[in-house]
């Protein structure tokens, strides 16, 4: 999956907003002010960082060369995926969906209700 395709996909989630709070090299996607993805280029390689359950992250890191613990993030709750690796497009999309859903599930009830109205 190309970086711009992934960015388009991440922008389609309900309430998703992209911004550059860390500078022009890191595009952060948030829902209701909470980050669920970060797209950046590190050492010339496009990558995306997703939120995940700690157990899921451990399994993914052990099974895929292209997945490492979150780069510059909490290593238990975030994973970083190289877009030019052994991780296929379907997996990238599935991880994006799960990251978004995980963040939404942790939102306050009032924020989840507001999100459902969008």
LONU-668786 format. One line per 2 residues: number of its first residue (from 1); their letters; for each residue x, y, z of N, C-alpha, C, O. Coordinates in nm, 3 decimals. Layout:
# residues N
NUM = A = X Y Z X Y Z X Y Z X Y Z  ...
//
This chain:
# residues 118
1 = XX = 0.085 -0.118 0.000 0.000 0.000 0.000 0.089 0.124 0.000 0.187 0.132 0.074  0.055 0.217 -0.082 0.131 0.342 -0.090 0.093 0.432 0.027 -0.017 0.423 0.082
3 = XX = 0.186 0.518 0.064 0.165 0.608 0.178 0.041 0.695 0.159 -0.039 0.710 0.251  0.024 0.752 0.040 -0.091 0.840 0.019 -0.223 0.763 0.025 -0.325 0.818 0.066
5 = XX = -0.224 0.636 -0.015 -0.345 0.554 -0.007 -0.381 0.528 0.140 -0.497 0.533 0.178  -0.278 0.499 0.220 -0.301 0.477 0.362 -0.352 0.604 0.429 -0.444 0.599 0.510
7 = XX = -0.293 0.717 0.395 -0.337 0.844 0.452 -0.483 0.873 0.416 -0.559 0.922 0.499  -0.521 0.843 0.293 -0.661 0.860 0.252 -0.752 0.771 0.335 -0.858 0.815 0.382
9 = XX = -0.712 0.646 0.354 -0.793 0.552 0.430 -0.809 0.599 0.574 -0.920 0.598 0.628  -0.701 0.641 0.637 -0.706 0.685 0.776 -0.793 0.809 0.793 -0.856 0.828 0.897
11 = XX = -0.797 0.893 0.691 -0.878 1.014 0.696 -1.027 0.990 0.682 -1.107 1.080 0.707  -1.067 0.869 0.641 -1.209 0.839 0.618 -1.283 0.790 0.743 -1.405 0.779 0.742
13 = XX = -1.211 0.762 0.850 -1.278 0.719 0.973 -1.362 0.834 1.028 -1.324 0.950 1.016  -1.473 0.801 1.088 -1.562 0.901 1.145 -1.488 0.984 1.251 -1.433 0.929 1.347
15 = XX = -1.487 1.114 1.233 -1.422 1.204 1.329 -1.271 1.211 1.317 -1.207 1.278 1.397  -1.214 1.144 1.218 -1.069 1.143 1.200 -1.018 1.280 1.156 -1.075 1.343 1.066
17 = XX = -0.910 1.325 1.219 -0.847 1.451 1.183 -0.697 1.429 1.175 -0.636 1.373 1.267  -0.637 1.472 1.065 -0.492 1.463 1.048 -0.427 1.597 1.077 -0.479 1.702 1.039
19 = XX = -0.312 1.593 1.145 -0.238 1.716 1.175 -0.089 1.683 1.190 -0.049 1.566 1.188  -0.010 1.787 1.203 0.136 1.772 1.214 0.188 1.832 1.345 0.264 1.929 1.341
21 = XX = 0.148 1.778 1.461 0.191 1.837 1.588 0.341 1.818 1.618 0.397 1.892 1.699  0.405 1.721 1.552 0.547 1.693 1.578 0.636 1.746 1.467 0.756 1.715 1.465
23 = XX = 0.582 1.824 1.375 0.659 1.876 1.263 0.610 1.819 1.133 0.525 1.730 1.132  0.664 1.868 1.021 0.612 1.832 0.889 0.640 1.688 0.846 0.586 1.644 0.744
25 = XX = 0.720 1.615 0.920 0.754 1.479 0.878 0.666 1.371 0.941 0.680 1.253 0.907  0.576 1.408 1.031 0.493 1.308 1.099 0.347 1.351 1.096 0.308 1.446 1.165
27 = XX = 0.265 1.281 1.017 0.122 1.308 1.007 0.049 1.224 1.111 0.049 1.101 1.104  -0.015 1.291 1.206 -0.084 1.224 1.316 -0.234 1.226 1.291 -0.291 1.330 1.259
29 = XX = -0.296 1.110 1.307 -0.441 1.099 1.294 -0.501 1.081 1.433 -0.460 0.994 1.510  -0.602 1.165 1.463 -0.669 1.161 1.592 -0.819 1.151 1.572 -0.873 1.192 1.470
31 = XX = -0.883 1.093 1.673 -1.029 1.093 1.680 -1.063 1.150 1.817 -1.018 1.100 1.920  -1.145 1.256 1.818 -1.184 1.324 1.941 -1.060 1.361 2.024 -1.061 1.351 2.147
33 = XX = -0.954 1.403 1.957 -0.833 1.448 2.025 -0.738 1.338 2.068 -0.634 1.368 2.128  -0.769 1.212 2.040 -0.686 1.099 2.080 -0.621 1.036 1.957 -0.689 1.005 1.859
35 = XX = -0.490 1.017 1.962 -0.416 0.963 1.848 -0.445 0.815 1.828 -0.449 0.738 1.924  -0.466 0.776 1.701 -0.481 0.634 1.669 -0.383 0.589 1.561 -0.368 0.469 1.538
37 = XX = -0.316 0.684 1.492 -0.218 0.647 1.391 -0.122 0.762 1.367 -0.157 0.879 1.384  0.000 0.728 1.326 0.102 0.826 1.292 0.174 0.774 1.168 0.228 0.663 1.168
39 = XX = 0.174 0.854 1.062 0.239 0.816 0.937 0.363 0.902 0.920 0.355 1.025 0.929  0.477 0.838 0.897 0.603 0.911 0.884 0.699 0.835 0.793 0.676 0.719 0.759
41 = XX = 0.806 0.901 0.757 0.914 0.836 0.683 1.036 0.838 0.775 1.082 0.944 0.817  1.088 0.720 0.805 1.205 0.708 0.891 1.316 0.641 0.810 1.299 0.529 0.761
43 = XX = 1.428 0.708 0.798 1.543 0.660 0.722 1.501 0.619 0.580 1.545 0.517 0.528  1.416 0.702 0.519 1.374 0.680 0.382 1.266 0.576 0.362 1.227 0.549 0.249
45 = XX = 1.216 0.517 0.470 1.115 0.412 0.460 0.983 0.463 0.519 0.979 0.502 0.636  0.875 0.462 0.440 0.746 0.502 0.495 0.696 0.398 0.596 0.710 0.278 0.576
47 = XX = 0.638 0.449 0.704 0.589 0.360 0.808 0.468 0.421 0.876 0.444 0.542 0.868  0.393 0.337 0.944 0.276 0.382 1.019 0.284 0.321 1.158 0.324 0.206 1.175
49 = XX = 0.243 0.399 1.256 0.240 0.352 1.394 0.095 0.346 1.438 0.020 0.443 1.423  0.056 0.230 1.493 -0.082 0.206 1.536 -0.087 0.171 1.684 0.009 0.117 1.739
51 = XX = -0.199 0.203 1.747 -0.225 0.159 1.883 -0.274 0.014 1.876 -0.343 -0.025 1.782  -0.238 -0.066 1.977 -0.282 -0.206 1.979 -0.287 -0.258 2.122 -0.233 -0.196 2.214
53 = XX = -0.350 -0.371 2.139 -0.349 -0.440 2.268 -0.209 -0.497 2.289 -0.149 -0.546 2.194  -0.155 -0.491 2.410 -0.018 -0.541 2.434 0.005 -0.685 2.385 0.108 -0.713 2.324
55 = XX = -0.088 -0.775 2.411 -0.071 -0.915 2.368 -0.067 -0.925 2.216 0.013 -1.002 2.161  -0.152 -0.849 2.148 -0.154 -0.851 2.002 -0.023 -0.797 1.946 0.030 -0.850 1.849
57 = XX = 0.027 -0.691 2.007 0.153 -0.632 1.962 0.269 -0.731 1.972 0.351 -0.740 1.881  0.275 -0.803 2.082 0.382 -0.902 2.099 0.378 -1.008 1.990 0.481 -1.045 1.934
59 = XX = 0.259 -1.057 1.961 0.244 -1.161 1.858 0.284 -1.106 1.722 0.359 -1.171 1.649  0.236 -0.988 1.687 0.266 -0.929 1.557 0.416 -0.904 1.539 0.472 -0.931 1.433
61 = XX = 0.480 -0.853 1.643 0.625 -0.826 1.636 0.701 -0.957 1.615 0.801 -0.959 1.544  0.654 -1.064 1.677 0.724 -1.192 1.663 0.700 -1.259 1.527 0.781 -1.340 1.482
63 = XX = 0.588 -1.226 1.461 0.552 -1.293 1.336 0.594 -1.218 1.210 0.609 -1.281 1.104  0.614 -1.089 1.217 0.643 -1.009 1.097 0.772 -0.931 1.113 0.794 -0.864 1.214
65 = XX = 0.858 -0.939 1.012 0.981 -0.860 1.013 0.952 -0.711 1.005 1.026 -0.629 1.059  0.843 -0.676 0.935 0.808 -0.536 0.913 0.735 -0.469 1.026 0.694 -0.353 1.013
67 = XX = 0.715 -0.538 1.138 0.647 -0.480 1.254 0.742 -0.482 1.373 0.799 -0.585 1.409  0.759 -0.364 1.432 0.844 -0.348 1.550 0.764 -0.279 1.660 0.660 -0.219 1.632
69 = XX = 0.810 -0.286 1.785 0.742 -0.209 1.889 0.741 -0.061 1.849 0.831 -0.015 1.778  0.641 0.012 1.893 0.621 0.151 1.852 0.746 0.237 1.858 0.808 0.251 1.963
71 = XX = 0.782 0.295 1.745 0.899 0.382 1.735 0.868 0.514 1.804 0.774 0.584 1.766  0.946 0.549 1.906 0.926 0.669 1.987 0.790 0.672 2.057 0.736 0.779 2.083
73 = XX = 0.736 0.554 2.086 0.606 0.544 2.152 0.617 0.440 2.265 0.721 0.375 2.281  0.510 0.426 2.342 0.504 0.323 2.444 0.510 0.187 2.373 0.420 0.152 2.297
75 = XX = 0.615 0.112 2.399 0.641 -0.012 2.326 0.537 -0.122 2.353 0.526 -0.216 2.275  0.462 -0.111 2.463 0.360 -0.213 2.493 0.229 -0.186 2.421 0.154 -0.279 2.391
77 = XX = 0.200 -0.059 2.392 0.068 -0.023 2.340 0.069 0.026 2.196 -0.036 0.060 2.141  0.186 0.032 2.134 0.197 0.081 1.997 0.290 -0.008 1.916 0.387 -0.062 1.969
79 = XX = 0.258 -0.023 1.788 0.347 -0.094 1.696 0.374 -0.004 1.575 0.291 0.077 1.537  0.491 -0.021 1.517 0.526 0.053 1.396 0.542 -0.047 1.284 0.613 -0.148 1.297
81 = XX = 0.475 -0.019 1.171 0.472 -0.109 1.057 0.535 -0.041 0.937 0.495 0.068 0.898  0.634 -0.107 0.878 0.696 -0.056 0.756 0.602 -0.083 0.639 0.550 -0.193 0.624
83 = XX = 0.581 0.020 0.556 0.492 0.003 0.441 0.559 -0.075 0.328 0.491 -0.121 0.236  0.689 -0.091 0.336 0.760 -0.170 0.234 0.819 -0.295 0.300 0.940 -0.314 0.306
85 = XX = 0.728 -0.380 0.349 0.772 -0.498 0.423 0.683 -0.617 0.390 0.610 -0.618 0.291  0.691 -0.717 0.477 0.614 -0.840 0.459 0.469 -0.828 0.507 0.396 -0.927 0.511
87 = XX = 0.428 -0.708 0.542 0.291 -0.685 0.587 0.207 -0.642 0.467 0.235 -0.540 0.404  0.103 -0.720 0.435 0.023 -0.691 0.315 -0.080 -0.580 0.341 -0.101 -0.539 0.455
89 = XX = -0.142 -0.535 0.234 -0.237 -0.424 0.242 -0.356 -0.457 0.332 -0.401 -0.372 0.409  -0.407 -0.579 0.324 -0.521 -0.619 0.406 -0.486 -0.610 0.555 -0.568 -0.567 0.636
91 = XX = -0.365 -0.649 0.590 -0.322 -0.641 0.730 -0.308 -0.495 0.773 -0.346 -0.461 0.885  -0.255 -0.409 0.686 -0.243 -0.267 0.719 -0.380 -0.206 0.747 -0.396 -0.129 0.842
93 = XX = -0.478 -0.241 0.665 -0.614 -0.190 0.682 -0.676 -0.246 0.811 -0.740 -0.173 0.886  -0.657 -0.375 0.836 -0.711 -0.437 0.957 -0.650 -0.374 1.082 -0.722 -0.347 1.179
95 = XX = -0.520 -0.351 1.082 -0.454 -0.288 1.196 -0.505 -0.145 1.217 -0.520 -0.100 1.331  -0.531 -0.074 1.107 -0.585 0.062 1.117 -0.724 0.058 1.181 -0.754 0.138 1.270
97 = XX = -0.807 -0.035 1.135 -0.942 -0.049 1.190 -0.937 -0.078 1.340 -1.010 -0.017 1.418  -0.852 -0.171 1.378 -0.843 -0.209 1.519 -0.788 -0.096 1.605 -0.833 -0.076 1.718
99 = XX = -0.691 -0.022 1.552 -0.636 0.090 1.626 -0.744 0.195 1.651 -0.759 0.243 1.763  -0.818 0.229 1.547 -0.926 0.327 1.559 -1.030 0.279 1.660 -1.071 0.355 1.747
101 = XX = -1.073 0.154 1.647 -1.175 0.100 1.736 -1.128 0.097 1.881 -1.206 0.123 1.973  -1.000 0.065 1.902 -0.945 0.061 2.037 -0.949 0.200 2.100 -0.988 0.215 2.216
103 = XX = -0.909 0.300 2.024 -0.910 0.437 2.077 -1.053 0.484 2.103 -1.080 0.544 2.207  -1.143 0.457 2.011 -1.283 0.496 2.029 -1.343 0.428 2.153 -1.420 0.489 2.226
105 = XX = -1.307 0.302 2.175 -1.363 0.229 2.289 -1.319 0.289 2.423 -1.385 0.267 2.524  -1.209 0.362 2.423 -1.157 0.422 2.546 -1.204 0.566 2.566 -1.175 0.628 2.669
107 = XX = -1.278 0.620 2.469 -1.329 0.756 2.481 -1.438 0.763 2.588 -1.501 0.662 2.621  -1.460 0.882 2.640 -1.571 0.902 2.733 -1.702 0.875 2.659 -1.711 0.891 2.538
109 = XX = -1.803 0.835 2.734 -1.932 0.801 2.674 -1.987 0.919 2.594 -2.038 0.900 2.484  -1.977 1.037 2.647 -2.029 1.155 2.578 -1.956 1.178 2.446 -2.018 1.221 2.348
111 = XX = -1.827 1.150 2.442 -1.750 1.165 2.318 -1.787 1.057 2.216 -1.796 1.085 2.097  -1.808 0.934 2.263 -1.852 0.827 2.173 -1.989 0.858 2.114 -2.013 0.832 1.996
113 = XX = -2.078 0.913 2.196 -2.211 0.949 2.146 -2.202 1.062 2.044 -2.271 1.059 1.942  -2.117 1.161 2.071 -2.098 1.271 1.976 -2.040 1.218 1.845 -2.077 1.263 1.737
115 = XX = -1.950 1.124 1.855 -1.888 1.064 1.737 -1.990 0.988 1.654 -1.985 0.991 1.531  -2.082 0.922 1.718 -2.184 0.846 1.646 -2.280 0.938 1.571 -2.350 0.892 1.480
117 = XX = -2.285 1.064 1.607 -2.372 1.161 1.540 -2.308 1.220 1.415 -2.376 1.288 1.337  -2.179 1.195 1.394 -2.109 1.251 1.277 -2.142 1.175 1.151 -2.093 1.209 1.044
//
